[in-house]
Structures are given as C-alpha cells and as structure tokens.
C-alpha cells in the first residue's frame, strides 16, 4: 500500500540538530494548543507545559541529562508534565494516566510541528525528575515526563512508511 509522501505522520522524524532561528509565537502556540487538545483519560486534563527558551537553563539541563544536550542548539524546548493530584482526586490509585495523556500530547505536538516545518525530538525526563524539579521550581505534585526539543533544522523531512504487516495480529496473537 502506498501512502501520500506529503502526510506529516510519515515525515515526522527525531531531529537532533537545530538552527537558532526562533519559532514564532503563533507557531509555538499552535503546537502547544495541539498538544493540549489531545485526548485525556476521563477528561481529567492533568497536563502542564513548561516552555524553556533560556540558554542558561538549557545548559543546566544538558549538565544533568546529556541525552538531551542538543537542546542547547534549539530555540525552545517544552517540558511536558502532569499534575498527579488531579489524577488521584479522580479516584485513581496510581498516576499512570498522566503518562498516557502526556504521550498523546507529545505526539500531537510532534505532528503539528512537522506540519509547520519545525523539527523535534522527544526525550524522556522520568529518570531526571528531581533535577528538573530543582532547576525549574516544579512542585512535588507536578511530574515531568518528557522534554520535547524543537526548532528549525537543515535536515529535510522525508516520508518513511514503517508499516510491517507481520506486526498486525487479528483477533489473536
């Protein structure tokens, strides 16, 4: 089966090389709005986004999480978090729903960014939560999930279909 080469779903790639060109406020807000418009389990909407543009903060992130070090090249990164209090208040006995909502938010942001010509890379933040908390004054009930690094890149978006019919199982394994 052939899919359109212009479809942003197939063009999205993790890019780790960025120019410092700023992302316009309109485009950034469109990306953030797209993320926050993702489905949320039971309509709880526990997500919180921290937009990071400050170069000194990005250098400090690089110092404790080298895998996100390329954020120092980008004009903006977004730390996607959730409010665990909202999830527990809804009657859940764990906050896994926050991670699922964050993943849906991130995917929406990645696809919208690709559509706008903005390159992205999704890096996890789970093992560095306390570092992020300290650096960004994040309260205990707010849980960092992932840092989405974004900016413009000279690396072209090229469509790649990763469909593998062997990964599809009908009715049973």
C-alpha positions as protocol buffer text, in pm:
chain_id: "A"
residue {
  index: 1
  type: UNK
  ca { x: 0 y: 0 z: 0 }
}
residue {
  index: 2
  type: UNK
  ca { x: 128 y: 346 z: -85 }
}
residue {
  index: 3
  type: UNK
  ca { x: 65 y: 650 z: 132 }
}
residue {
  index: 4
  type: UNK
  ca { x: 93 y: 1019 z: 39 }
}
residue {
  index: 5
  type: UNK
  ca { x: 451 y: 1143 z: 68 }
}
residue {
  index: 6
  type: UNK
  ca { x: 316 y: 1475 z: 196 }
}
residue {
  index: 7
  type: UNK
  ca { x: 148 y: 1319 z: 502 }
}
residue {
  index: 8
  type: UNK
  ca { x: 307 y: 1463 z: 818 }
}
residue {
  index: 9
  type: UNK
  ca { x: 253 y: 1137 z: 1001 }
}
residue {
  index: 10
  type: UNK
  ca { x: 516 y: 978 z: 776 }
}
residue {
  index: 11
  type: UNK
  ca { x: 751 y: 1276 z: 757 }
}
residue {
  index: 12
  type: UNK
  ca { x: 797 y: 1315 z: 1133 }
}
residue {
  index: 13
  type: UNK
  ca { x: 1148 y: 1222 z: 1248 }
}
residue {
  index: 14
  type: UNK
  ca { x: 1355 y: 1273 z: 1562 }
}
residue {
  index: 15
  type: UNK
  ca { x: 1597 y: 1551 z: 1475 }
}
residue {
  index: 16
  type: UNK
  ca { x: 1889 y: 1643 z: 1699 }
}
residue {
  index: 17
  type: UNK
  ca { x: 2046 y: 1927 z: 1502 }
}
residue {
  index: 18
  type: UNK
  ca { x: 1888 y: 2272 z: 1509 }
}
residue {
  index: 19
  type: UNK
  ca { x: 1943 y: 2625 z: 1390 }
}
residue {
  index: 20
  type: UNK
  ca { x: 1887 y: 2903 z: 1642 }
}
residue {
  index: 21
  type: UNK
  ca { x: 1612 y: 3060 z: 1426 }
}
residue {
  index: 22
  type: UNK
  ca { x: 1324 y: 3143 z: 1659 }
}
residue {
  index: 23
  type: UNK
  ca { x: 986 y: 2976 z: 1630 }
}
residue {
  index: 24
  type: UNK
  ca { x: 718 y: 3243 z: 1601 }
}
residue {
  index: 25
  type: UNK
  ca { x: 484 y: 3279 z: 1897 }
}
residue {
  index: 26
  type: UNK
  ca { x: 191 y: 3192 z: 1668 }
}
residue {
  index: 27
  type: UNK
  ca { x: 353 y: 2867 z: 1556 }
}
residue {
  index: 28
  type: UNK
  ca { x: 467 y: 2777 z: 1907 }
}
residue {
  index: 29
  type: UNK
  ca { x: 121 y: 2842 z: 2049 }
}
residue {
  index: 30
  type: UNK
  ca { x: -36 y: 2635 z: 1769 }
}
residue {
  index: 31
  type: UNK
  ca { x: 199 y: 2347 z: 1858 }
}
residue {
  index: 32
  type: UNK
  ca { x: 123 y: 2378 z: 2231 }
}
residue {
  index: 33
  type: UNK
  ca { x: -250 y: 2408 z: 2169 }
}
residue {
  index: 34
  type: UNK
  ca { x: -239 y: 2096 z: 1952 }
}
residue {
  index: 35
  type: UNK
  ca { x: -69 y: 1909 z: 2234 }
}
residue {
  index: 36
  type: UNK
  ca { x: -316 y: 2020 z: 2496 }
}
residue {
  index: 37
  type: UNK
  ca { x: -603 y: 1924 z: 2263 }
}
residue {
  index: 38
  type: UNK
  ca { x: -502 y: 1556 z: 2278 }
}
residue {
  index: 39
  type: UNK
  ca { x: -741 y: 1307 z: 2436 }
}
residue {
  index: 40
  type: UNK
  ca { x: -730 y: 1288 z: 2815 }
}
residue {
  index: 41
  type: UNK
  ca { x: -843 y: 988 z: 3017 }
}
residue {
  index: 42
  type: UNK
  ca { x: -1185 y: 1064 z: 3167 }
}
residue {
  index: 43
  type: UNK
  ca { x: -1141 y: 1428 z: 3068 }
}
residue {
  index: 44
  type: UNK
  ca { x: -911 y: 1493 z: 3364 }
}
residue {
  index: 45
  type: UNK
  ca { x: -665 y: 1707 z: 3161 }
}
residue {
  index: 46
  type: UNK
  ca { x: -376 y: 1693 z: 3410 }
}
residue {
  index: 47
  type: UNK
  ca { x: -109 y: 1825 z: 3175 }
}
residue {
  index: 48
  type: UNK
  ca { x: 118 y: 2121 z: 3241 }
}
residue {
  index: 49
  type: UNK
  ca { x: 376 y: 2251 z: 2992 }
}
residue {
  index: 50
  type: UNK
  ca { x: 694 y: 2442 z: 3076 }
}
residue {
  index: 51
  type: UNK
  ca { x: 833 y: 2632 z: 2778 }
}
residue {
  index: 52
  type: UNK
  ca { x: 1210 y: 2671 z: 2805 }
}
residue {
  index: 53
  type: UNK
  ca { x: 1384 y: 2934 z: 2592 }
}
residue {
  index: 54
  type: UNK
  ca { x: 1655 y: 3047 z: 2834 }
}
residue {
  index: 55
  type: UNK
  ca { x: 2000 y: 2931 z: 2719 }
}
residue {
  index: 56
  type: UNK
  ca { x: 2136 y: 2905 z: 3074 }
}
residue {
  index: 57
  type: UNK
  ca { x: 1853 y: 2671 z: 3174 }
}
residue {
  index: 58
  type: UNK
  ca { x: 1919 y: 2458 z: 2865 }
}
residue {
  index: 59
  type: UNK
  ca { x: 2289 y: 2434 z: 2957 }
}
residue {
  index: 60
  type: UNK
  ca { x: 2191 y: 2314 z: 3305 }
}
residue {
  index: 61
  type: UNK
  ca { x: 1958 y: 2053 z: 3153 }
}
residue {
  index: 62
  type: UNK
  ca { x: 2249 y: 1933 z: 2940 }
}
residue {
  index: 63
  type: UNK
  ca { x: 2464 y: 1906 z: 3255 }
}
residue {
  index: 64
  type: UNK
  ca { x: 2231 y: 1654 z: 3420 }
}
residue {
  index: 65
  type: UNK
  ca { x: 2086 y: 1485 z: 3112 }
}
residue {
  index: 66
  type: UNK
  ca { x: 2342 y: 1451 z: 2835 }
}
residue {
  index: 67
  type: UNK
  ca { x: 2098 y: 1274 z: 2601 }
}
residue {
  index: 68
  type: UNK
  ca { x: 1903 y: 1600 z: 2577 }
}
residue {
  index: 69
  type: UNK
  ca { x: 2220 y: 1808 z: 2535 }
}
residue {
  index: 70
  type: UNK
  ca { x: 2122 y: 1913 z: 2185 }
}
residue {
  index: 71
  type: UNK
  ca { x: 1852 y: 2131 z: 2348 }
}
residue {
  index: 72
  type: UNK
  ca { x: 2129 y: 2392 z: 2380 }
}
residue {
  index: 73
  type: UNK
  ca { x: 2119 y: 2430 z: 2000 }
}
residue {
  index: 74
  type: UNK
  ca { x: 1743 y: 2471 z: 1975 }
}
residue {
  index: 75
  type: UNK
  ca { x: 1544 y: 2791 z: 2029 }
}
residue {
  index: 76
  type: UNK
  ca { x: 1284 y: 2621 z: 2250 }
}
residue {
  index: 77
  type: UNK
  ca { x: 1215 y: 2306 z: 2449 }
}
residue {
  index: 78
  type: UNK
  ca { x: 894 y: 2206 z: 2619 }
}
residue {
  index: 79
  type: UNK
  ca { x: 889 y: 2003 z: 2938 }
}
residue {
  index: 80
  type: UNK
  ca { x: 566 y: 1804 z: 2939 }
}
residue {
  index: 81
  type: UNK
  ca { x: 441 y: 1733 z: 3291 }
}
residue {
  index: 82
  type: UNK
  ca { x: 122 y: 1622 z: 3462 }
}
residue {
  index: 83
  type: UNK
  ca { x: -45 y: 1705 z: 3790 }
}
residue {
  index: 84
  type: UNK
  ca { x: -68 y: 1381 z: 3988 }
}
residue {
  index: 85
  type: UNK
  ca { x: -308 y: 1543 z: 4238 }
}
residue {
  index: 86
  type: UNK
  ca { x: -571 y: 1576 z: 3964 }
}
residue {
  index: 87
  type: UNK
  ca { x: -541 y: 1207 z: 3881 }
}
residue {
  index: 88
  type: UNK
  ca { x: -560 y: 1088 z: 4241 }
}
residue {
  index: 89
  type: UNK
  ca { x: -852 y: 1325 z: 4308 }
}
residue {
  index: 90
  type: UNK
  ca { x: -1038 y: 1149 z: 4024 }
}
residue {
  index: 91
  type: UNK
  ca { x: -1013 y: 823 z: 4219 }
}
residue {
  index: 92
  type: UNK
  ca { x: -716 y: 653 z: 4059 }
}
residue {
  index: 93
  type: UNK
  ca { x: -474 y: 457 z: 4280 }
}
residue {
  index: 94
  type: UNK
  ca { x: -174 y: 534 z: 4054 }
}
residue {
  index: 95
  type: UNK
  ca { x: -84 y: 814 z: 3817 }
}
residue {
  index: 96
  type: UNK
  ca { x: -17 y: 610 z: 3501 }
}
residue {
  index: 97
  type: UNK
  ca { x: -294 y: 805 z: 3330 }
}
residue {
  index: 98
  type: UNK
  ca { x: -68 y: 1110 z: 3341 }
}
residue {
  index: 99
  type: UNK
  ca { x: 199 y: 933 z: 3139 }
}
residue {
  index: 100
  type: UNK
  ca { x: -57 y: 822 z: 2880 }
}
residue {
  index: 101
  type: UNK
  ca { x: -203 y: 1171 z: 2850 }
}
residue {
  index: 102
  type: UNK
  ca { x: 149 y: 1315 z: 2818 }
}
residue {
  index: 103
  type: UNK
  ca { x: 231 y: 1071 z: 2536 }
}
residue {
  index: 104
  type: UNK
  ca { x: -83 y: 1172 z: 2344 }
}
residue {
  index: 105
  type: UNK
  ca { x: 1 y: 1541 z: 2396 }
}
residue {
  index: 106
  type: UNK
  ca { x: 358 y: 1491 z: 2279 }
}
residue {
  index: 107
  type: UNK
  ca { x: 254 y: 1305 z: 1964 }
}
residue {
  index: 108
  type: UNK
  ca { x: 10 y: 1583 z: 1873 }
}
residue {
  index: 109
  type: UNK
  ca { x: 284 y: 1842 z: 1925 }
}
residue {
  index: 110
  type: UNK
  ca { x: 533 y: 1645 z: 1714 }
}
residue {
  index: 111
  type: UNK
  ca { x: 289 y: 1609 z: 1426 }
}
residue {
  index: 112
  type: UNK
  ca { x: 178 y: 1973 z: 1434 }
}
residue {
  index: 113
  type: UNK
  ca { x: 541 y: 2087 z: 1447 }
}
residue {
  index: 114
  type: UNK
  ca { x: 626 y: 1871 z: 1146 }
}
residue {
  index: 115
  type: UNK
  ca { x: 334 y: 2022 z: 956 }
}
residue {
  index: 116
  type: UNK
  ca { x: 474 y: 2370 z: 1034 }
}
residue {
  index: 117
  type: UNK
  ca { x: 828 y: 2273 z: 927 }
}
residue {
  index: 118
  type: UNK
  ca { x: 956 y: 2264 z: 1286 }
}
residue {
  index: 119
  type: UNK
  ca { x: 1190 y: 1976 z: 1368 }
}
residue {
  index: 120
  type: UNK
  ca { x: 1150 y: 1796 z: 1702 }
}
residue {
  index: 121
  type: UNK
  ca { x: 1294 y: 1530 z: 1927 }
}
residue {
  index: 122
  type: UNK
  ca { x: 1112 y: 1366 z: 2218 }
}
residue {
  index: 123
  type: UNK
  ca { x: 1346 y: 1288 z: 2508 }
}
residue {
  index: 124
  type: UNK
  ca { x: 1227 y: 1129 z: 2830 }
}
residue {
  index: 125
  type: UNK
  ca { x: 1256 y: 1305 z: 3164 }
}
residue {
  index: 126
  type: UNK
  ca { x: 1144 y: 1031 z: 3401 }
}
residue {
  index: 127
  type: UNK
  ca { x: 1486 y: 945 z: 3544 }
}
residue {
  index: 128
  type: UNK
  ca { x: 1577 y: 1311 z: 3594 }
}
residue {
  index: 129
  type: UNK
  ca { x: 1257 y: 1433 z: 3757 }
}
residue {
  index: 130
  type: UNK
  ca { x: 1427 y: 1568 z: 4068 }
}
residue {
  index: 131
  type: UNK
  ca { x: 1683 y: 1756 z: 3859 }
}
residue {
  index: 132
  type: UNK
  ca { x: 1404 y: 1921 z: 3659 }
}
residue {
  index: 133
  type: UNK
  ca { x: 1209 y: 1994 z: 3978 }
}
residue {
  index: 134
  type: UNK
  ca { x: 1505 y: 2172 z: 4137 }
}
residue {
  index: 135
  type: UNK
  ca { x: 1605 y: 2363 z: 3824 }
}
residue {
  index: 136
  type: UNK
  ca { x: 1256 y: 2481 z: 3730 }
}
residue {
  index: 137
  type: UNK
  ca { x: 1093 y: 2511 z: 4075 }
}
residue {
  index: 138
  type: UNK
  ca { x: 841 y: 2238 z: 3996 }
}
residue {
  index: 139
  type: UNK
  ca { x: 607 y: 2141 z: 4283 }
}
residue {
  index: 140
  type: UNK
  ca { x: 604 y: 1779 z: 4407 }
}
residue {
  index: 141
  type: UNK
  ca { x: 261 y: 1703 z: 4258 }
}
residue {
  index: 142
  type: UNK
  ca { x: 380 y: 1802 z: 3909 }
}
residue {
  index: 143
  type: UNK
  ca { x: 555 y: 1510 z: 3738 }
}
residue {
  index: 144
  type: UNK
  ca { x: 797 y: 1573 z: 3448 }
}
residue {
  index: 145
  type: UNK
  ca { x: 756 y: 1314 z: 3172 }
}
residue {
  index: 146
  type: UNK
  ca { x: 946 y: 1431 z: 2866 }
}
residue {
  index: 147
  type: UNK
  ca { x: 1140 y: 1718 z: 2716 }
}
residue {
  index: 148
  type: UNK
  ca { x: 1040 y: 1798 z: 2359 }
}
residue {
  index: 149
  type: UNK
  ca { x: 1321 y: 1983 z: 2185 }
}
residue {
  index: 150
  type: UNK
  ca { x: 1216 y: 2184 z: 1881 }
}
residue {
  index: 151
  type: UNK
  ca { x: 1348 y: 2422 z: 1623 }
}
residue {
  index: 152
  type: UNK
  ca { x: 1431 y: 2454 z: 1258 }
}
residue {
  index: 153
  type: UNK
  ca { x: 1683 y: 2219 z: 1102 }
}
residue {
  index: 154
  type: UNK
  ca { x: 1866 y: 2179 z: 775 }
}
residue {
  index: 155
  type: UNK
  ca { x: 1785 y: 1808 z: 782 }
}
residue {
  index: 156
  type: UNK
  ca { x: 1494 y: 1753 z: 541 }
}
residue {
  index: 157
  type: UNK
  ca { x: 1175 y: 1577 z: 642 }
}
residue {
  index: 158
  type: UNK
  ca { x: 1143 y: 1273 z: 422 }
}
residue {
  index: 159
  type: UNK
  ca { x: 846 y: 1040 z: 427 }
}
residue {
  index: 160
  type: UNK
  ca { x: 910 y: 689 z: 554 }
}
residue {
  index: 161
  type: UNK
  ca { x: 643 y: 424 z: 579 }
}
residue {
  index: 162
  type: UNK
  ca { x: 724 y: 183 z: 862 }
}
residue {
  index: 163
  type: UNK
  ca { x: 423 y: -41 z: 813 }
}
residue {
  index: 164
  type: UNK
  ca { x: 503 y: -409 z: 871 }
}
residue {
  index: 165
  type: UNK
  ca { x: 212 y: -647 z: 819 }
}
residue {
  index: 166
  type: UNK
  ca { x: 390 y: -900 z: 1043 }
}
residue {
  index: 167
  type: UNK
  ca { x: 323 y: -671 z: 1339 }
}
residue {
  index: 168
  type: UNK
  ca { x: -53 y: -683 z: 1284 }
}
residue {
  index: 169
  type: UNK
  ca { x: -241 y: -958 z: 1464 }
}
residue {
  index: 170
  type: UNK
  ca { x: -611 y: -1008 z: 1401 }
}
residue {
  index: 171
  type: UNK
  ca { x: -828 y: -1127 z: 1687 }
}
residue {
  index: 172
  type: UNK
  ca { x: -546 y: -1325 z: 1849 }
}
residue {
  index: 173
  type: UNK
  ca { x: -166 y: -1332 z: 1855 }
}
